[in-house]
Amino acid sequence: MIPVAWIDGVLQDPSAPAIAPVDHGFTVGDGVFETLEVRKGAAFALTRHLHRLVYSSERMGFKGLDVDLVRRGVEEALAEAGDDATRVRITVTSGHGPMSSVRGEGPLRVVVIVTGGPAPARCRAVRSPWCRNERSAVTGVKSTSYAENAVMAAYAGSKGADETIMANTQGHLCEGTGTNVFLEKDGEVVTPPLASGCLAGITRGLLLEWGARAGVPVRVAAPGELTMSALDEVLRGEAHLAVTSSTRGLQHVEMLDGVELAQGRLLERLSGVYSSAADVDLDPAPPRSK
Protein backbone atom coordinates (compact mmCIF):
# COMPACT_ATOMS: atom_id res chain seq x y z
CA MET A 1 0.00 0.00 0.00
CA ILE A 2 1.39 3.40 -1.05
CA PRO A 3 1.62 5.80 0.72
CA VAL A 4 2.15 4.48 4.24
CA ALA A 5 2.13 6.67 7.34
CA TRP A 6 3.77 5.76 10.66
CA ILE A 7 3.18 8.41 13.31
CA ASP A 8 4.52 8.37 16.87
CA GLY A 9 4.86 4.61 16.94
CA VAL A 10 1.67 3.60 15.14
CA LEU A 11 0.84 2.80 11.51
CA GLN A 12 -2.04 5.06 10.50
CA ASP A 13 -4.33 5.71 7.57
CA PRO A 14 -2.34 8.22 5.46
CA SER A 15 -5.57 9.90 4.31
CA ALA A 16 -6.80 10.52 7.87
CA PRO A 17 -6.22 13.88 9.64
CA ALA A 18 -2.99 13.60 11.60
CA ILE A 19 -1.44 17.07 12.03
CA ALA A 20 -2.45 19.03 15.11
CA PRO A 21 -3.26 22.68 14.30
CA VAL A 22 -0.87 23.77 17.06
CA ASP A 23 2.06 21.57 16.01
CA HIS A 24 5.07 23.89 15.80
CA GLY A 25 6.33 22.02 12.76
CA PHE A 26 3.15 23.12 10.98
CA THR A 27 2.77 26.64 12.35
CA VAL A 28 6.38 27.87 12.12
CA GLY A 29 8.36 25.09 10.44
CA ASP A 30 10.03 24.09 13.72
CA GLY A 31 11.20 20.69 12.60
CA VAL A 32 13.83 18.62 10.82
CA PHE A 33 13.58 15.90 8.22
CA GLU A 34 15.38 13.34 6.09
CA THR A 35 14.48 11.87 2.71
CA LEU A 36 15.88 8.45 1.84
CA GLU A 37 15.94 6.35 -1.30
CA VAL A 38 14.59 2.81 -1.10
CA ARG A 39 16.91 0.20 -2.62
CA LYS A 40 16.06 -3.50 -2.65
CA GLY A 41 13.29 -2.86 -0.14
CA ALA A 42 15.55 -1.12 2.38
CA ALA A 43 16.06 2.52 3.28
CA PHE A 44 19.43 3.31 1.72
CA ALA A 45 22.13 4.71 4.04
CA LEU A 46 19.69 4.76 6.96
CA THR A 47 22.40 4.98 9.61
CA ARG A 48 24.01 8.01 7.95
CA HIS A 49 20.64 9.70 7.59
CA LEU A 50 19.85 9.05 11.26
CA HIS A 51 23.21 10.53 12.25
CA ARG A 52 22.35 13.69 10.32
CA LEU A 53 18.85 13.71 11.81
CA VAL A 54 20.40 13.71 15.27
CA TYR A 55 22.80 16.49 14.26
CA SER A 56 19.95 18.61 12.88
CA SER A 57 17.86 17.95 16.00
CA GLU A 58 20.67 18.97 18.31
CA ARG A 59 21.34 22.11 16.28
CA MET A 60 17.65 22.99 16.59
CA GLY A 61 17.79 22.41 20.33
CA PHE A 62 15.42 19.44 20.33
CA LYS A 63 15.67 17.09 23.30
CA GLY A 64 14.69 13.46 23.67
CA LEU A 65 14.86 12.15 20.10
CA ASP A 66 14.64 8.35 20.26
CA VAL A 67 16.72 7.16 17.29
CA ASP A 68 15.79 3.52 17.87
CA LEU A 69 12.13 4.47 17.63
CA VAL A 70 12.75 6.29 14.36
CA ARG A 71 14.61 3.29 12.94
CA ARG A 72 11.75 1.02 13.96
CA GLY A 73 9.29 3.36 12.31
CA VAL A 74 11.18 3.22 9.04
CA GLU A 75 11.37 -0.56 9.12
CA GLU A 76 7.68 -1.02 10.00
CA ALA A 77 6.52 1.47 7.39
CA LEU A 78 8.61 -0.19 4.68
CA ALA A 79 7.32 -3.63 5.65
CA GLU A 80 3.78 -2.32 5.30
CA ALA A 81 4.49 -0.58 1.98
CA GLY A 82 5.72 -3.58 0.05
CA ASP A 83 7.58 -3.63 -3.24
CA ASP A 84 6.28 -0.33 -4.62
CA ALA A 85 8.15 1.82 -2.11
CA THR A 86 10.80 4.13 -3.58
CA ARG A 87 11.15 6.89 -0.98
CA VAL A 88 11.05 7.36 2.80
CA ARG A 89 10.52 10.70 4.51
CA ILE A 90 11.27 11.11 8.24
CA THR A 91 9.98 14.27 9.91
CA VAL A 92 10.56 15.32 13.51
CA THR A 93 8.86 18.38 14.95
CA SER A 94 9.09 20.03 18.37
CA GLY A 95 5.43 19.14 18.97
CA HIS A 96 2.69 21.39 20.28
CA GLY A 97 3.62 25.02 20.71
CA PRO A 98 2.10 28.49 21.06
CA MET A 99 1.17 30.68 18.11
CA SER A 100 4.59 32.34 18.12
CA SER A 101 8.24 31.50 17.58
CA VAL A 102 8.54 30.44 21.22
CA ARG A 103 8.75 26.66 21.44
CA GLY A 104 6.48 24.55 23.63
CA GLU A 105 7.43 21.78 26.03
CA GLY A 106 7.21 18.90 23.58
CA PRO A 107 7.21 15.93 23.34
CA LEU A 108 8.77 15.59 19.92
CA ARG A 109 6.57 14.30 17.12
CA VAL A 110 7.96 11.67 14.74
CA VAL A 111 6.34 10.99 11.37
CA VAL A 112 7.55 8.46 8.79
CA ILE A 113 5.98 8.49 5.32
CA VAL A 114 6.75 5.90 2.63
CA THR A 115 5.78 6.75 -0.95
CA GLY A 116 6.23 5.34 -4.43
CA GLY A 117 6.79 6.86 -7.84
CA PRO A 118 9.92 7.40 -9.90
CA ALA A 119 12.87 9.58 -8.94
CA PRO A 120 13.55 12.70 -11.03
CA ALA A 121 14.67 11.40 -14.41
CA ARG A 122 16.70 14.44 -15.46
CA CYS A 123 17.89 17.84 -14.31
CA ARG A 124 17.40 21.18 -16.01
CA ALA A 125 18.69 24.04 -13.92
CA VAL A 126 18.74 27.82 -13.78
CA ARG A 127 20.84 30.18 -11.74
CA SER A 128 18.96 31.56 -8.76
CA PRO A 129 18.47 35.31 -8.31
CA TRP A 130 18.63 34.67 -4.55
CA CYS A 131 21.50 33.41 -2.41
CA ARG A 132 22.01 31.03 0.48
CA ASN A 133 22.94 32.64 3.79
CA GLU A 134 25.98 30.70 4.98
CA ARG A 135 25.72 32.46 8.37
CA SER A 136 22.11 31.52 9.05
CA ALA A 137 21.13 29.98 12.39
CA VAL A 138 20.07 26.85 10.53
CA THR A 139 22.91 26.55 8.00
CA GLY A 140 23.72 22.88 7.56
CA VAL A 141 20.45 21.80 9.21
CA LYS A 142 17.87 19.87 7.18
CA SER A 143 15.03 21.96 8.51
CA THR A 144 11.36 21.82 7.57
CA SER A 145 11.53 25.62 7.20
CA TYR A 146 11.63 25.20 3.44
CA ALA A 147 9.74 28.26 2.26
CA GLU A 148 12.70 29.86 0.46
CA ASN A 149 13.41 26.57 -1.29
CA ALA A 150 9.77 26.34 -2.37
CA VAL A 151 9.99 29.85 -3.83
CA MET A 152 13.16 28.96 -5.71
CA ALA A 153 11.65 25.71 -6.98
CA ALA A 154 8.67 27.67 -8.29
CA TYR A 155 11.07 30.10 -9.95
CA ALA A 156 12.82 27.19 -11.65
CA GLY A 157 9.48 25.87 -12.88
CA SER A 158 8.60 29.26 -14.35
CA LYS A 159 11.81 29.04 -16.41
CA GLY A 160 11.14 25.52 -17.67
CA ALA A 161 13.60 24.00 -15.19
CA ASP A 162 13.36 21.81 -12.11
CA GLU A 163 16.31 23.04 -10.03
CA THR A 164 18.05 26.29 -9.18
CA ILE A 165 21.77 26.69 -8.50
CA MET A 166 22.65 29.40 -6.02
CA ALA A 167 25.57 31.31 -4.59
CA ASN A 168 26.11 32.20 -0.96
CA THR A 169 26.23 35.80 0.25
CA GLN A 170 29.88 36.09 -0.85
CA GLY A 171 29.18 35.03 -4.43
CA HIS A 172 30.70 31.57 -3.97
CA LEU A 173 29.04 28.58 -5.60
CA CYS A 174 26.96 26.88 -2.92
CA GLU A 175 24.27 24.33 -3.82
CA GLY A 176 20.98 23.67 -5.52
CA THR A 177 17.56 24.11 -3.99
CA GLY A 178 17.47 20.45 -2.97
CA THR A 179 20.82 19.21 -4.20
CA ASN A 180 24.57 19.47 -3.85
CA VAL A 181 26.57 20.41 -6.94
CA PHE A 182 29.67 18.83 -8.49
CA LEU A 183 31.81 20.36 -11.21
CA GLU A 184 34.17 18.57 -13.57
CA LYS A 185 36.94 20.92 -14.66
CA ASP A 186 40.68 20.77 -15.34
CA GLY A 187 40.78 16.98 -15.11
CA GLU A 188 39.13 16.60 -11.70
CA VAL A 189 35.75 16.75 -9.97
CA VAL A 190 35.19 19.33 -7.23
CA THR A 191 32.27 20.22 -4.96
CA PRO A 192 31.79 23.32 -2.79
CA PRO A 193 32.96 23.08 0.84
CA LEU A 194 30.54 23.03 3.75
CA ALA A 195 31.88 26.49 4.62
CA SER A 196 29.95 27.76 1.60
CA GLY A 197 26.72 27.09 3.49
CA CYS A 198 25.71 23.97 1.57
CA LEU A 199 24.11 20.99 3.26
CA ALA A 200 26.33 18.03 4.10
CA GLY A 201 24.51 15.77 1.67
CA ILE A 202 24.61 12.02 2.28
CA THR A 203 25.13 11.33 -1.42
CA ARG A 204 27.77 14.07 -1.56
CA GLY A 205 29.74 12.40 1.22
CA LEU A 206 29.50 8.94 -0.29
CA LEU A 207 30.62 10.21 -3.70
CA LEU A 208 33.70 11.79 -2.16
CA GLU A 209 34.55 8.60 -0.26
CA TRP A 210 33.70 6.01 -2.89
CA GLY A 211 35.07 8.11 -5.74
CA ALA A 212 38.44 8.54 -4.05
CA ARG A 213 38.53 4.82 -3.24
CA ALA A 214 37.91 4.02 -6.92
CA GLY A 215 40.67 6.36 -8.08
CA VAL A 216 38.42 9.12 -9.41
CA PRO A 217 40.06 12.55 -8.91
CA VAL A 218 37.34 14.06 -6.72
CA ARG A 219 37.74 16.52 -3.86
CA VAL A 220 36.20 19.32 -1.83
CA ALA A 221 37.10 22.76 -3.15
CA ALA A 222 38.93 25.21 -0.93
CA PRO A 223 36.77 27.98 0.60
CA GLY A 224 36.23 30.63 -2.07
CA GLU A 225 37.78 28.52 -4.84
CA LEU A 226 34.51 28.10 -6.71
CA THR A 227 32.62 31.28 -7.55
CA MET A 228 29.44 31.50 -9.58
CA SER A 229 31.61 32.32 -12.59
CA ALA A 230 32.35 28.60 -12.71
CA LEU A 231 28.90 28.21 -14.21
CA ASP A 232 29.95 30.46 -17.09
CA GLU A 233 32.69 27.90 -17.78
CA VAL A 234 29.98 25.23 -17.86
CA LEU A 235 27.96 27.24 -20.38
CA ARG A 236 31.06 27.61 -22.58
CA GLY A 237 31.68 23.86 -22.46
CA GLU A 238 34.91 24.27 -20.49
CA ALA A 239 33.45 22.47 -17.45
CA HIS A 240 30.62 20.06 -16.70
CA LEU A 241 27.92 20.15 -14.05
CA ALA A 242 26.03 17.55 -12.03
CA VAL A 243 23.73 17.61 -9.01
CA THR A 244 23.40 15.04 -6.25
CA SER A 245 20.73 14.05 -3.77
CA SER A 246 19.36 10.92 -2.14
CA THR A 247 16.68 10.55 -4.81
CA ARG A 248 18.73 11.70 -7.83
CA GLY A 249 22.03 10.00 -7.02
CA LEU A 250 24.57 11.83 -9.19
CA GLN A 251 22.67 13.35 -12.09
CA HIS A 252 24.01 15.15 -15.14
CA VAL A 253 22.62 18.67 -15.57
CA GLU A 254 21.48 18.53 -19.16
CA MET A 255 20.49 22.19 -19.41
CA LEU A 256 21.54 25.36 -17.59
CA ASP A 257 19.81 28.70 -18.20
CA GLY A 258 18.32 27.25 -21.39
CA VAL A 259 21.66 26.04 -22.80
CA GLU A 260 22.08 22.32 -23.45
CA LEU A 261 25.14 20.80 -21.77
CA ALA A 262 27.35 17.84 -22.58
CA GLN A 263 28.04 15.26 -19.88
CA GLY A 264 31.48 15.08 -18.31
CA ARG A 265 33.31 11.78 -18.58
CA LEU A 266 34.64 11.90 -15.02
CA LEU A 267 31.19 12.69 -13.67
CA GLU A 268 29.74 9.81 -15.67
CA ARG A 269 32.42 7.52 -14.23
CA LEU A 270 31.73 8.80 -10.72
CA SER A 271 28.02 8.11 -11.16
CA GLY A 272 28.79 4.53 -12.11
CA VAL A 273 31.04 4.10 -9.08
CA TYR A 274 28.27 5.35 -6.82
CA SER A 275 25.57 3.10 -8.30
CA SER A 276 27.75 0.00 -8.10
CA ALA A 277 28.86 0.66 -4.52
CA ALA A 278 25.34 1.50 -3.35
CA ASP A 279 23.99 -1.78 -4.72
CA VAL A 280 26.55 -3.67 -2.63
CA ASP A 281 26.43 -1.64 0.61
CA LEU A 282 22.88 -0.57 1.47
CA ASP A 283 23.82 0.94 4.83
CA PRO A 284 27.38 2.30 4.62
CA ALA A 285 28.86 3.12 8.00
CA PRO A 286 29.24 6.81 8.84
CA PRO A 287 32.77 8.19 8.65
CA ARG A 288 34.72 8.07 11.90
CA SER A 289 34.85 11.26 13.90
CA LYS A 290 38.29 12.86 14.13
N, C-alpha and C positions, 0 to 999 in steps of 0.2 A: 504494500500500500504506500503510495506516494502522494502528498508528503506525510511525514510522521512527526509528531510533536511529543517531546518528553519535557515535562515542566516540573521542577522541584521534586524530582524523584518518581514521578508518575507519568506513564504513557497516557496521552489525552487525545481527544478528537481535535485534529488541527483546524477544523472549521468552527469549533466552539469558542465563545468569548473567553479570553485568558489573560488579557492585560488589564491590570487595575488602573483606573483613571488617575490615581495618585502615585503610580510607580515613577520614580525619578528618572528611570531610563527612558520612559515615554515623555515625561513633561519637560525635561531639560537635557536629555541625552547623557545622563550620568551612568554610563556603562561601558563595558569593554566586550570585544567579541573576537572570534576566530572563525575563518572559513577554511575547510579542509576538503581536499579531493578524496573521492572514494576509489581505491584500486583493489581489484580482486576481492571486493566485499568488505574491505577494511578501510578505516580512516587513515589516510597516508600521513606519515610523520606526526602521529598523534602526540607522542611524548614531547617533541620540539614545540608543537603548537601549545601544549599545556604549560610548558616552561614560559612561553611568551605570554600566555594568559595570566600566569602568576605575576610576571613582571609588570604587565599593564595594570593589573589589579593593585599591586603594591604602589605603583606610581600614582594611581588614582586615590590611594588612601583607603581602599577597601580592606576590611578585616573579616577573617573567618571563612575564606574560600576553601571548600573541601574538594581538593583535586581528585581524590578517589571517587567521590560522588559524580563529578563531571565525567570522568573516564567511564564509569558505569553507565551514565546516561547515554554517552555516545554508543557504547556497545549494545545497549538494549534497544535504542532507536534504530540502529543499523540492522539488528536481528529482526525487528518488526518490519522494516522497509523491504527487505528482500533484494532481489537481483537488480532492480531498476534504480537503485540509489547511485547517485554520482557526486553528491555534495553534502557536506555536513556543516551546519552553522551552530556555533556555541555562543550564547549571549549571557553575560552576567551583568545585572544591574544592582544598584545600591538598595533597591527595594522601595518601600513606601517613603514618601518625603513630602514636605510642605510645598506650597505653590511658590517657590522661590529657589534660588541657587543653594540655599542652606540644605545640607543633607540630613535625612532622618536617621533613625537608630538602626535601620536594617530590619530583619536579616536580609542577606543577599538573595537575589532571585536568580536561578539558573534555568536557562531554556536551551534545549537542543532541538534543532529542526533538521530533518533529513529530506532532501528533495532529489528529483531526477532531472532529466533534460541534459542536452549537450553542453559542453564547455564552449566558450567563444572560439569560433573557427578561424578567425583572422583578426588582425589589428590594423586599423587605419587611425592615425593620430593627427592631432593639431597641437600647435604650441599654445599654451594657456596665456591669457592676458593677465592672470593673477599669479601670485607667487605663494610658496610655502614658507611659513614663518618658522625658521629653524630654532628660534628662541621661545617658542610657545610653551606654555605649561604642560601641554600634552604631546610635545614632540616625541616621536618614537613609541607612542602609546596607540594601540589599535582600539580607538575609542568609538563608541556609537554616535558621538557628535560628528556626524558625517555631512552636515548641511553644505559646507563649502565644496565637498567632493560631489554632492548631488548637483550643485549649480554648475560645476565644471563639466560633469558628465552631460548635462543638458546642453551646455555650450558646444561640446564635441558633436552631439547629435545634430545640432543646428547647422553644423559645417559638414555633415555627411560622414562624420568619424565616430569612433566609439571609445576613444581615449584622448586625454590631454597630457602633454608633457610640460612640466613646469620648472621654473627656477626657484631658488630661495631668495631671500631678501637682498642677498649680495650679488645676484645675477649668476650664481653657480648652478649648473645642471643638478636637479634634485631627484625627481621621480615622476611617475604618472599618477593619475587620480587614484587608481587602485592597483598600481604596478610599480615594480622597480625597473630601472632602465640599464641596459648594457650596450656599450659601443664597441665595435670592432674598428680599430684604426692603427696604422703603423705596425701591423703584424702582431697585434695582441688585442685582448678583450679587456675592457675596463668598465667599472661601475662606480657611481658616486659613493663617497664615504658617508658613514652615518652622521658625521659632523655637518653634512649638507642639510640635515633635517629629514632625510628619507627614513622610511620604516625599515627595520631590520627584517626583511622578508625571509620567510623560511626557504622558499625556492632560491632566493638570492644566495643565502648562506650555503645551501647544498651545491649550487653551481660552482661557487668558489672552491669548495672542498673537493668535490668530485672532479671538477675540471682540472685542478692542479694535480690531483692524483693520477689522472689520465694523460698528463703531459700537455694539456692545452694551456697556452700562455694567457692566463686570466688573473686579474688582480683588482684590488680596490685602489681607486685613484687617490692621489694626495689631496688634502683639502685645498680647494681653489683651482685644482688642475683642470677640471672640466667646467667650462663656462657654457652658456647657452649658444655661443658661437659654434660649438661643436656640431650643433644641428645643421648649421649652414654647410659644414663639411659633408654631412649626410646627404643634403639636398644636391650637392655638387657631385656626389658619387665617390667622394674621397674617404668616406667612412660608412659604416653600416649600423643599423639600429635594431634592437630587439627589446621587448618588454617581458617581464616575468611575474608570475603570481602562482598561487596554489592551484587555480583552475586553468590557467593558460600554460603552465610549464614555462619553457622559454619559447617565445613566439616572435617570429620575424614581423617587423613593422613594414607592411607592404606599401603604405602610402603615408606621407607626412605633408601637411599643408597642401594637399591636393596633388602632390608630386609622387609618382610611382617610384618605388625604391627596389633595388636589387638586393638579394640576400647575401650576407657575408659568409664565406666558407668556414671561417673559424666559429662563427655563431651557429652555423648549421651543425658543425662537428660537436660543439658543446651541447646542443640540444639532444643529439643522439646519445652522448655520454650520460646526460641526465635521465633520459627515458630508460636506458638500459639498466642503470644503477637503481632507479626507483622500482623497477619491476622485480629486482632481486631483494632489496632491503626496504620493506614497507614501513618500518619504524626506525629510521636511523637515529642512533644515540646522539644527544646534544653534545656540542663540543665541550671539552673540559674547561672549567674556569681557571684563569691564570692569576 
